[in-house]
Amino acid sequence: MPTAQALPTGATDPQASPYLLEITHISKGFPGVIALSDVQLRVRPGSVLALMGENGAGKSTLMKIIAGIYQPDAGELFLRGKPVSFATPLAALQAGIAMIHQELNLMPHMTIAENIWIGREQLNGLHMVDHRAMHRATADLLGRLRIRLDPEEQVGNLSIAERQMVEIAKAVSYDSDILIMDEPTSAITETEVEHLFSIIQDLKSQGKGIIYITHKMKEVFAIADEVAVFRDGQYIGLHKADTLNDDTLISMMVGRELSTLFPVRETPIGKRLLTVRDLSLDGVFEKVSFDLHAGEILGIAGLMGSGRTNVAEALFGITPSTGGEITLDDQPLRVTDPHMAIEKGFALLTEDRKLTGLFGCLSVLENMEMAVLPHYVGNGFVHQKALRVLCEDMCRKLRVKTPSLEQCIDTLSGGNQQKALLARWLMTNPRILILDEPTRGIDVGAKAEIYRLIAFLASEGMAVIMISSELPEVLGMSDRVMVMHEGEQMGILDRADATQERVMQLASGIAVH
């Protein structure tokens, strides 16, 4: 493994510092948790620094300190060689630091233009908001970034991928010297990733410094100049990206070798549980058919907008199907709402944990117990002690890292939030578990844990439907892969026949013979 470069202490002479940003001896704690311990970082002008580490490593906490959202307990920040302290996010923005957050923070009821210029609205001679001027400025910004969206479109009408591109445009609009990107590609297509990378190259050529947080290894080697690694709130090392490979980087991140990311599965497939024939939802997808067996993992692959998530929501009764048949244990089933689906043994881990999974203002306990709460109510009282025992046991099994069950779930890392949501559904004892993007925004160590858990559940006879945008994940975990394209089922491939090339052909609408 390459020798980590030692970082210099903060130089106070701006002429002497070759860095846009230096961080020295930063520490930050929360109740029961030390998030950062004596960490350091540096960002060069005209370069991309990838910040890597497992969920809970402290990456997002450090970025929030840089962006003025959190205040450090100790340590110093130097901007262009001068010591700085940001009391608010506005102060950081005014100093030239902008951040694209992992969780989108746009106002859905406002237009793209209004979201981009919120707090910086252009006024006319009557001191009223000049919407025409904002429209022109937004159109110019989107044009420069080659983002094809209407400035007057309401954000609530956009897809998650389109909203992500608006967040990127908003951050660029500040013309900041330092741009922090926290998981910017978690919800966008491969084409949009390439588009983002071209934007980043343009920003580099202007002398901007980019801090890029991702869990996708190939992105690191495609875009980063340097890689800084954090583990358990501590700085591990800084390396030039071209001196690393997947194995050395993973080893630095997790402190151990991950020889096999996907577990070996030799469990025989059981009896057929679910039969779906010609399932349709008007205007969204049509004639989807498959069987699902006990102990089987059926992967569903497809590009953005292929209808994968819509099929899952139809099975779970969120948007009931308008055609086709479903049978469970050879008995006809019509799922009209999620409550009925849960009663019949279905569980759904949704695609966007913040928007449709978490109750961010509630505790870990309250989030976990949500799906089983009705079964623990008697005589008008909640049997809280029994519920707590169940939740504590599930936390241990899934290794959810939290100081206590009373901790606000918003304070947990993305990986631990995801495991808490999995725990919620496993406590319902489901027979059919539907997982939509189960490892989105999850680091490689947490991914391996979730893969092992999914494999174990299948070995215990649970039937699993797993939707994922990551082809290696689909191919590595699935017994069969169903591929969709623009609402049409293109085919189902057995594990032995499912290659990345064949799946991508089908996902692109090309029939495979």
C-alpha positions as CSV (number, residue, x, y, z in Angstrom):
1,M,0.0,0.0,0.0
2,P,1.3,3.5,-0.8
3,T,2.7,5.6,2.0
4,A,0.2,8.3,3.1
5,Q,1.3,11.8,2.5
6,A,1.7,13.8,5.7
7,L,-0.2,17.0,5.8
8,P,1.5,20.3,6.8
9,T,0.2,22.3,9.6
10,G,-2.0,25.3,8.5
11,A,0.1,28.0,6.9
12,T,-1.1,31.4,7.9
13,D,0.6,33.2,5.0
14,P,-1.7,33.1,2.0
15,Q,1.2,33.5,-0.4
16,A,2.9,30.4,1.1
17,S,-0.1,28.1,1.0
18,P,-0.6,26.0,-2.2
19,Y,-4.0,24.9,-0.9
20,L,-7.5,26.4,-1.2
21,L,-8.5,24.7,2.1
22,E,-6.6,23.1,4.9
23,I,-8.1,21.4,8.0
24,T,-6.0,20.6,11.0
25,H,-6.8,18.7,14.3
26,I,-10.6,18.9,13.9
27,S,-12.7,17.0,16.4
28,K,-16.5,16.8,16.8
29,G,-18.7,14.9,19.2
30,F,-22.4,14.3,19.7
31,P,-24.2,12.8,22.7
32,G,-22.7,9.3,23.0
33,V,-20.7,9.5,19.8
34,I,-17.3,10.9,18.8
35,A,-17.9,11.7,15.1
36,L,-14.4,13.1,14.4
37,S,-11.2,12.8,16.3
38,D,-8.2,15.0,15.4
39,V,-8.7,14.8,11.6
40,Q,-7.0,16.7,8.8
41,L,-7.6,17.4,5.1
42,R,-6.4,19.7,2.3
43,V,-7.8,20.7,-1.0
44,R,-5.7,22.0,-4.0
45,P,-7.0,24.4,-6.6
46,G,-8.0,22.8,-9.9
47,S,-8.3,19.3,-8.5
48,V,-10.8,16.7,-7.2
49,L,-10.3,15.2,-3.8
50,A,-12.3,12.1,-3.2
51,L,-13.2,11.6,0.4
52,M,-13.8,7.9,1.1
53,G,-14.9,5.9,4.1
54,E,-17.6,3.6,5.4
55,N,-20.9,5.1,6.7
56,G,-20.2,6.6,10.1
57,A,-16.6,7.3,9.2
58,G,-17.2,11.1,9.7
59,K,-17.2,12.3,6.1
60,S,-20.5,14.1,6.1
61,T,-19.9,15.5,9.6
62,L,-16.6,17.1,8.4
63,M,-18.2,18.5,5.3
64,K,-20.9,20.1,7.4
65,I,-18.2,21.7,9.5
66,I,-16.6,23.1,6.4
67,A,-20.0,24.3,5.2
68,G,-20.8,26.1,8.5
69,I,-23.7,23.7,9.4
70,Y,-21.8,22.3,12.5
71,Q,-19.2,23.9,14.7
72,P,-16.1,21.9,15.6
73,D,-15.2,21.2,19.2
74,A,-11.5,21.6,18.4
75,G,-9.2,22.3,15.5
76,E,-8.7,24.9,12.8
77,L,-9.8,25.7,9.2
78,F,-7.6,27.7,6.8
79,L,-9.0,29.1,3.6
80,R,-6.4,30.3,1.1
81,G,-3.9,30.2,4.0
82,K,-6.0,32.3,6.4
83,P,-7.7,31.0,9.5
84,V,-11.5,31.0,9.2
85,S,-14.5,30.1,11.3
86,F,-18.0,29.8,9.8
87,A,-20.9,30.4,12.2
88,T,-23.5,29.7,9.6
89,P,-23.9,28.1,6.1
90,L,-24.4,31.6,4.7
91,A,-21.0,32.6,6.0
92,A,-19.4,29.7,4.3
93,L,-21.2,30.4,1.1
94,Q,-20.0,34.1,1.2
95,A,-16.5,32.8,1.7
96,G,-16.7,30.7,-1.4
97,I,-17.8,27.2,-0.2
98,A,-20.9,25.5,-1.6
99,M,-22.2,22.1,-0.8
100,I,-24.4,19.6,-2.6
101,H,-26.0,17.5,0.1
102,Q,-26.6,13.7,-0.1
103,E,-30.2,14.3,0.8
104,L,-31.9,16.7,-1.6
105,N,-33.1,20.0,-0.1
106,L,-35.2,21.6,-2.8
107,M,-38.6,23.2,-2.3
108,P,-41.0,21.0,-4.3
109,H,-43.7,23.6,-4.6
110,M,-41.4,26.2,-6.2
111,T,-39.9,26.4,-9.7
112,I,-36.4,25.5,-10.7
113,A,-35.5,29.2,-11.0
114,E,-37.0,30.0,-7.6
115,N,-35.1,27.2,-6.0
116,I,-31.8,28.1,-7.5
117,W,-32.0,31.8,-6.5
118,I,-33.8,31.5,-3.2
119,G,-32.5,34.1,-0.8
120,R,-30.7,35.8,-3.8
121,E,-33.8,36.9,-5.8
122,Q,-33.3,39.6,-8.4
123,L,-35.5,42.7,-7.8
124,N,-36.9,45.1,-10.3
125,G,-37.2,48.9,-10.0
126,L,-40.3,48.5,-7.7
127,H,-38.3,46.2,-5.4
128,M,-40.4,43.2,-6.4
129,V,-39.0,39.9,-7.5
130,D,-38.1,40.1,-11.2
131,H,-39.2,36.6,-12.4
132,R,-38.2,37.3,-16.0
133,A,-34.7,38.2,-15.0
134,M,-34.4,35.1,-12.8
135,H,-35.8,33.0,-15.7
136,R,-33.1,34.4,-18.0
137,A,-30.3,33.8,-15.5
138,T,-31.5,30.3,-14.8
139,A,-31.8,29.5,-18.5
140,D,-28.2,30.8,-19.0
141,L,-26.9,28.7,-16.1
142,L,-28.7,25.5,-17.2
143,G,-27.4,26.2,-20.8
144,R,-23.8,26.5,-19.7
145,L,-24.2,23.2,-17.7
146,R,-26.0,21.6,-20.7
147,I,-28.9,20.7,-18.4
148,R,-32.1,20.5,-20.4
149,L,-34.8,21.6,-18.0
150,D,-37.4,24.4,-18.1
151,P,-36.6,27.1,-15.5
152,E,-40.3,27.5,-14.8
153,E,-40.9,23.8,-14.2
154,Q,-42.1,23.1,-10.6
155,V,-39.5,21.0,-8.8
156,G,-42.2,18.7,-7.5
157,N,-42.8,17.5,-11.0
158,L,-39.2,16.4,-11.6
159,S,-37.7,13.0,-11.2
160,I,-35.1,12.4,-8.5
161,A,-32.3,12.4,-11.1
162,E,-33.6,15.8,-12.5
163,R,-33.7,17.2,-9.0
164,Q,-30.1,16.1,-8.4
165,M,-29.1,18.1,-11.5
166,V,-30.9,21.1,-10.2
167,E,-29.0,20.8,-6.9
168,I,-25.8,20.7,-8.9
169,A,-26.8,23.8,-10.9
170,K,-27.7,25.6,-7.7
171,A,-24.3,24.9,-6.1
172,V,-22.5,26.0,-9.3
173,S,-24.5,29.2,-9.4
174,Y,-22.7,30.6,-6.3
175,D,-19.4,30.6,-8.3
176,S,-17.7,29.2,-5.3
177,D,-14.0,28.3,-5.2
178,I,-14.7,25.1,-3.2
179,L,-17.6,22.8,-4.1
180,I,-18.5,19.8,-1.9
181,M,-20.4,17.0,-3.6
182,D,-21.9,14.5,-1.2
183,E,-23.0,11.4,-3.2
184,P,-24.0,13.5,-6.2
185,T,-24.6,10.4,-8.5
186,S,-26.7,8.3,-6.1
187,A,-29.9,9.0,-8.1
188,I,-28.7,9.7,-11.6
189,T,-28.2,7.6,-14.7
190,E,-24.8,6.6,-16.3
191,T,-25.4,9.2,-19.0
192,E,-26.0,11.9,-16.4
193,V,-22.9,10.8,-14.5
194,E,-20.8,11.4,-17.6
195,H,-22.5,14.8,-17.9
196,L,-21.6,15.6,-14.3
197,F,-18.0,14.6,-14.8
198,S,-17.8,17.0,-17.8
199,I,-19.1,19.7,-15.5
200,I,-16.5,18.9,-12.9
201,Q,-13.7,19.0,-15.5
202,D,-14.9,22.5,-16.5
203,L,-14.8,23.6,-12.9
204,K,-11.3,22.2,-12.5
205,S,-10.1,24.1,-15.5
206,Q,-11.4,27.3,-13.7
207,G,-9.2,26.5,-10.7
208,K,-12.0,25.3,-8.5
209,G,-11.4,22.7,-5.8
210,I,-13.9,19.8,-5.6
211,I,-14.4,17.6,-2.6
212,Y,-16.2,14.5,-3.9
213,I,-17.8,11.9,-1.6
214,T,-18.9,8.6,-3.1
215,H,-19.2,4.9,-2.4
216,K,-18.7,4.0,-6.0
217,M,-15.2,2.9,-6.6
218,K,-15.1,3.4,-10.4
219,E,-16.1,7.0,-9.9
220,V,-13.1,7.6,-7.7
221,F,-10.6,6.4,-10.3
222,A,-12.5,8.1,-13.1
223,I,-12.6,11.6,-11.6
224,A,-10.3,12.0,-8.5
225,D,-6.8,13.4,-8.4
226,E,-6.3,12.5,-4.8
227,V,-8.1,10.3,-2.3
228,A,-8.4,10.9,1.5
229,V,-9.7,8.0,3.6
230,F,-11.5,8.2,6.9
231,R,-12.4,5.4,9.3
232,D,-14.4,5.5,12.5
233,G,-14.0,9.3,12.7
234,Q,-10.2,9.2,12.2
235,Y,-8.0,10.3,9.3
236,I,-6.3,7.3,7.8
237,G,-4.3,8.7,4.9
238,L,-4.1,10.8,1.7
239,H,-2.9,9.2,-1.6
240,K,-2.8,10.1,-5.3
241,A,-5.6,8.3,-7.0
242,D,-3.4,6.6,-9.6
243,T,-1.4,4.9,-6.8
244,L,-4.4,3.0,-5.5
245,N,-6.6,0.1,-6.7
246,D,-9.9,-1.3,-5.5
247,D,-8.3,-3.7,-3.0
248,T,-6.0,-1.3,-1.3
249,L,-8.7,1.4,-1.1
250,I,-11.3,-1.0,0.4
251,S,-8.7,-2.3,2.9
252,M,-7.9,1.3,4.0
253,M,-11.6,2.1,4.4
254,V,-12.7,-0.9,6.4
255,G,-9.5,-1.9,8.1
256,R,-9.8,-5.4,6.8
257,E,-9.8,-7.4,3.5
258,L,-13.2,-8.0,1.9
259,S,-12.2,-11.1,-0.1
260,T,-15.8,-11.9,-1.2
261,L,-18.3,-9.0,-1.4
262,F,-21.2,-11.3,-2.5
263,P,-21.8,-14.3,-0.3
264,V,-21.8,-17.8,-1.9
265,R,-25.3,-19.2,-2.0
266,E,-26.1,-22.9,-2.3
267,T,-29.5,-23.0,-0.8
268,P,-32.0,-24.9,-3.0
269,I,-35.0,-22.9,-4.3
270,G,-38.3,-23.9,-2.6
271,K,-41.9,-23.9,-3.6
272,R,-43.5,-21.2,-5.7
273,L,-45.1,-18.5,-3.4
274,L,-46.0,-15.8,-5.8
275,T,-47.3,-15.8,-9.4
276,V,-47.7,-12.6,-11.4
277,R,-49.3,-12.6,-14.8
278,D,-49.6,-9.7,-17.2
279,L,-49.5,-7.2,-14.3
280,S,-50.1,-3.6,-15.7
281,L,-50.5,-0.1,-14.6
282,D,-52.1,2.2,-17.2
283,G,-49.5,4.5,-18.8
284,V,-46.6,3.2,-16.7
285,F,-45.9,-0.5,-17.4
286,E,-47.7,-3.4,-19.0
287,K,-47.9,-7.2,-19.0
288,V,-45.2,-8.0,-16.4
289,S,-45.1,-11.7,-15.6
290,F,-42.9,-13.8,-13.3
291,D,-42.9,-16.5,-10.6
292,L,-41.2,-16.1,-7.2
293,H,-40.2,-19.0,-5.0
294,A,-39.3,-19.5,-1.4
295,G,-35.5,-18.9,-0.9
296,E,-35.2,-17.2,-4.3
297,I,-33.7,-13.7,-5.0
298,L,-35.2,-12.2,-8.1
299,G,-33.3,-9.2,-9.3
300,I,-35.0,-6.5,-11.3
301,A,-32.8,-4.4,-13.5
302,G,-33.4,-1.5,-15.9
303,L,-32.5,2.1,-16.6
304,M,-34.1,5.1,-14.9
305,G,-37.7,5.3,-15.9
306,S,-38.0,1.6,-16.9
307,G,-40.8,1.0,-14.4
308,R,-38.9,-1.1,-11.9
309,T,-40.1,0.8,-8.8
310,N,-43.6,1.1,-10.2
311,V,-43.9,-2.7,-10.3
312,A,-42.8,-2.9,-6.7
313,E,-45.3,-0.3,-5.6
314,A,-48.1,-2.1,-7.5
315,L,-47.2,-5.4,-5.7
316,F,-47.3,-3.5,-2.4
317,G,-50.6,-1.7,-3.1
318,I,-49.1,1.8,-3.1
319,T,-50.4,2.3,-6.7
320,P,-52.7,-0.7,-7.3
321,S,-52.4,-2.3,-10.7
322,T,-55.0,-1.7,-13.3
323,G,-54.7,-5.1,-15.0
324,G,-53.3,-8.6,-14.6
325,E,-53.4,-11.3,-12.0
326,I,-51.5,-12.1,-8.8
327,T,-51.7,-15.3,-6.9
328,L,-50.2,-16.1,-3.5
329,D,-49.9,-19.7,-2.5
330,D,-52.0,-20.5,-5.6
331,Q,-54.8,-18.3,-4.3
332,P,-56.0,-15.1,-6.2
333,L,-54.8,-11.9,-4.5
334,R,-55.9,-8.3,-5.2
335,V,-53.6,-5.9,-3.2
336,T,-55.4,-2.6,-2.9
337,D,-53.3,-0.9,-0.2
338,P,-50.0,-1.4,1.8
339,H,-51.9,-2.5,4.9
340,M,-53.4,-5.4,3.0
341,A,-49.9,-6.2,1.6
342,I,-48.4,-6.3,5.0
343,E,-51.1,-8.6,6.3
344,K,-50.4,-10.9,3.4
345,G,-46.7,-11.1,4.2
346,F,-45.2,-8.5,1.9
347,A,-42.6,-5.9,3.0
348,L,-41.2,-3.0,0.9
349,L,-37.9,-1.1,1.6
350,T,-38.5,2.0,-0.5
351,E,-36.1,3.6,-3.0
352,D,-35.7,6.9,-1.2
353,R,-35.3,6.4,2.6
354,K,-35.5,10.1,3.4
355,L,-38.7,10.8,1.4
356,T,-40.6,7.6,1.9
357,G,-38.9,5.6,4.6
358,L,-37.7,7.6,7.6
359,F,-39.6,9.7,10.1
360,G,-36.6,11.9,10.5
361,C,-37.8,13.8,13.6
362,L,-38.5,10.6,15.5
363,S,-36.2,8.2,17.4
364,V,-34.7,5.0,16.2
365,L,-37.1,3.0,18.3
366,E,-40.1,4.9,17.0
367,N,-39.0,4.4,13.4
368,M,-38.4,0.7,13.9
369,E,-41.6,-0.1,15.7
370,M,-43.9,1.7,13.1
371,A,-44.9,-1.4,11.1
372,V,-45.7,-3.7,14.0
373,L,-47.1,-1.1,16.4
374,P,-50.8,-2.2,15.9
375,H,-50.0,-5.7,17.1
376,Y,-48.7,-4.4,20.4
377,V,-51.7,-2.3,21.4
378,G,-54.2,-3.7,24.0
379,N,-56.9,-2.0,26.0
380,G,-55.9,1.4,24.6
381,F,-52.2,1.0,25.7
382,V,-49.0,0.2,23.8
383,H,-47.0,-2.7,25.3
384,Q,-43.9,-0.6,25.1
385,K,-41.6,-3.0,27.1
386,A,-42.2,-5.9,24.7
387,L,-41.8,-3.7,21.7
388,R,-38.5,-2.4,23.1
389,V,-37.1,-5.9,23.7
390,L,-38.0,-6.8,20.1
391,C,-36.3,-3.7,18.7
392,E,-33.2,-4.1,20.8
393,D,-32.9,-7.7,19.6
394,M,-33.3,-6.7,16.0
395,C,-30.7,-3.9,16.4
396,R,-28.2,-6.5,17.7
397,K,-28.9,-8.9,14.9
398,L,-28.5,-6.2,12.2
399,R,-25.6,-4.4,14.0
400,V,-27.3,-1.0,13.9
401,K,-24.8,1.4,15.4
402,T,-26.7,3.9,17.6
403,P,-25.9,5.2,21.1
404,S,-29.5,4.3,22.2
405,L,-32.9,3.6,20.7
406,E,-33.9,7.1,21.8
407,Q,-31.4,8.6,19.4
408,C,-33.0,10.7,16.6
409,I,-32.7,8.6,13.5
410,D,-31.5,11.6,11.5
411,T,-28.2,11.6,13.4
412,L,-27.3,8.1,12.2
413,S,-25.2,7.4,9.2
414,G,-27.0,6.4,6.0
415,G,-26.0,2.8,6.4
416,N,-27.4,2.5,9.9
417,Q,-30.6,4.3,8.9
418,Q,-31.0,1.7,6.1
419,K,-30.4,-1.2,8.5
420,A,-33.0,0.3,11.0
421,L,-35.5,0.4,8.1
422,L,-34.7,-3.2,7.3
423,A,-35.2,-4.1,10.9
424,R,-38.7,-2.4,10.8
425,W,-39.8,-4.7,8.0
426,L,-38.1,-7.9,9.3
427,M,-40.1,-7.5,12.6
428,T,-43.3,-8.1,10.5
429,N,-42.0,-11.6,9.7
430,P,-42.5,-11.1,5.9
431,R,-42.6,-14.0,3.4
432,I,-41.9,-11.7,0.4
433,L,-39.3,-8.9,0.9
434,I,-39.1,-6.3,-1.8
435,L,-35.9,-4.2,-1.7
436,D,-35.7,-1.1,-3.9
437,E,-32.1,0.1,-4.1
438,P,-31.2,-1.5,-0.8
439,T,-27.6,-0.2,-0.8
440,R,-28.0,3.3,-2.3
441,G,-25.6,5.6,-0.5
442,I,-24.2,2.7,1.5
443,D,-20.4,2.2,1.9
444,V,-18.7,-1.0,0.8
445,G,-18.4,-2.5,4.3
446,A,-22.1,-1.9,5.0
447,K,-23.0,-3.3,1.6
448,A,-21.2,-6.6,2.4
449,E,-23.3,-6.8,5.7
450,I,-26.5,-6.2,3.9
451,Y,-25.7,-8.7,1.2
452,R,-25.0,-11.3,3.8
453,L,-28.3,-10.5,5.5
454,I,-30.2,-10.8,2.3
455,A,-28.6,-14.1,1.5
456,F,-29.3,-15.4,5.1
457,L,-33.0,-14.4,4.8
458,A,-33.2,-16.3,1.5
459,S,-31.6,-19.3,3.0
460,E,-34.3,-19.2,5.7
461,G,-37.0,-19.5,3.0
462,M,-37.9,-15.8,2.5
463,A,-38.6,-14.8,-1.1
464,V,-36.7,-11.6,-2.1
465,I,-37.3,-9.2,-5.0
466,M,-34.3,-6.9,-5.3
467,I,-34.3,-3.8,-7.5
468,S,-31.0,-2.1,-8.1
469,S,-29.3,0.3,-10.5
470,E,-25.9,-1.4,-9.8
471,L,-25.4,-4.2,-12.2
472,P,-22.7,-6.0,-10.2
473,E,-25.1,-6.1,-7.3
474,V,-27.9,-7.5,-9.3
475,L,-25.7,-10.1,-11.0
476,G,-23.9,-11.0,-7.7
477,M,-27.0,-11.6,-5.6
478,S,-29.8,-12.8,-7.9
479,D,-30.8,-16.3,-8.8
480,R,-32.7,-14.8,-11.8
481,V,-32.7,-11.3,-13.3
482,M,-35.8,-9.7,-14.8
483,V,-35.0,-6.7,-17.1
484,M,-37.3,-3.8,-17.9
485,H,-37.2,-1.1,-20.5
486,E,-39.7,1.8,-20.6
487,G,-42.5,-0.1,-18.9
488,E,-42.0,-3.3,-20.8
489,Q,-40.6,-6.6,-19.5
490,M,-37.8,-7.5,-21.9
491,G,-36.9,-10.9,-20.5
492,I,-35.8,-13.0,-17.5
493,L,-32.3,-14.4,-17.4
494,D,-31.1,-17.3,-15.3
495,R,-28.0,-16.6,-13.1
496,A,-25.8,-18.6,-15.5
497,D,-26.9,-16.6,-18.5
498,A,-27.0,-13.1,-16.9
499,T,-24.0,-11.1,-18.0
500,Q,-23.5,-7.4,-17.7
501,E,-23.6,-7.1,-21.5
502,R,-26.9,-9.1,-21.9
503,V,-28.6,-7.2,-19.1
504,M,-27.6,-3.8,-20.6
505,Q,-28.8,-4.9,-24.1
506,L,-32.2,-5.7,-22.7
507,A,-32.3,-2.6,-20.5
508,S,-31.6,-0.5,-23.6
509,G,-34.5,-2.1,-25.5
510,I,-32.5,-4.5,-27.6
511,A,-33.9,-8.0,-27.7
512,V,-31.4,-10.8,-26.8
513,H,-31.8,-14.0,-28.8
